[in-house]
Amino acid sequence: MSYHFFVPGLPVSQPRVKARRQGNFVRIYTPGKADAWKDCVRKVGAQYKPGSTLTGPVYVRMLFAMPRPKRLSTRTYKDEIHRPHTFKPDIDNLAKAVLDAMSDWWTDDCLVAMVTASKWYARVNGATGVEIHVTELDMPGQKHSKKAAHPPWSHQSNKV
């Protein structure tokens, strides 16, 4: 089976764990900067979530549409449609926040066997956010439909 949805909003990366000294103790915490973004991913993802929790290996593909800077805000040249975003936030931290928010999709995080993530500037007048594809991978001895047997490795996105 395959699931596909778009989460609108400004993608936020998962912040690093921090530590602070309180008297004789050290307090370790994670800043809550990404909490609102993760809640948005959870809410939208809940509408597309399968009826039961996924128990087999999955492939997750994320395409992040980042805000366009003013210098690119009016360009509509053909080469500007799929321009990679090469500034902060880092792609691995963006993906970590999304995967953490989707942890109720599968029984254990170790079931995510493959991840592909990319970040691009959003289209001119397009929405920012993340397009998420979740595909259950075939395992020998499992029966799935032929459609889900091969994940969509090279599908073009219609949002990013």
Phi, psi and omega in degrees: 000155180226143181231141185216130177203164180240131178251109179284151179138179179269112180299134180237139181277158176288122180288157178286152176291138181238161178228147178215145182273132175233095183065240180269003184244157174246125180260126179253131183210163175247122178301148184269028183296331185260003186300317181295319179295316180295324176297320178296317178297318179298314183295313180291318180297330180297332179289335185249358183297140178296160182300325177237157181295139180290135184242355180250179181294144181230154174247127180242125178244129181235129176241110182270129175257108184265157181298143178278135175288163182303325182294341178250005190293332182247356181289132178235021179298154183302322182286349181273347185294317182243061180268124181294146178266117186243027179240176178297149008278158180290145184296323181293325178285327174296314180296320180300317180297317180293314180296323176296321180291333183264014186298341178277000176283329184232160183289331181209144180299336181291348178287344176284100186269336183214136179227134172234129180224141175215154178228134185225160171288142177296156176298161176301126183062019180267165181279146171270157180151206179221135173261126186241131174240125176241123181234129174285129181272146177286142173239147178305133179093349178266148177251120176229167176289156179297329181298322183271356185294326182238117181297155181283082186295327189233024179296141175275141180277147176259358180255325185263000000 
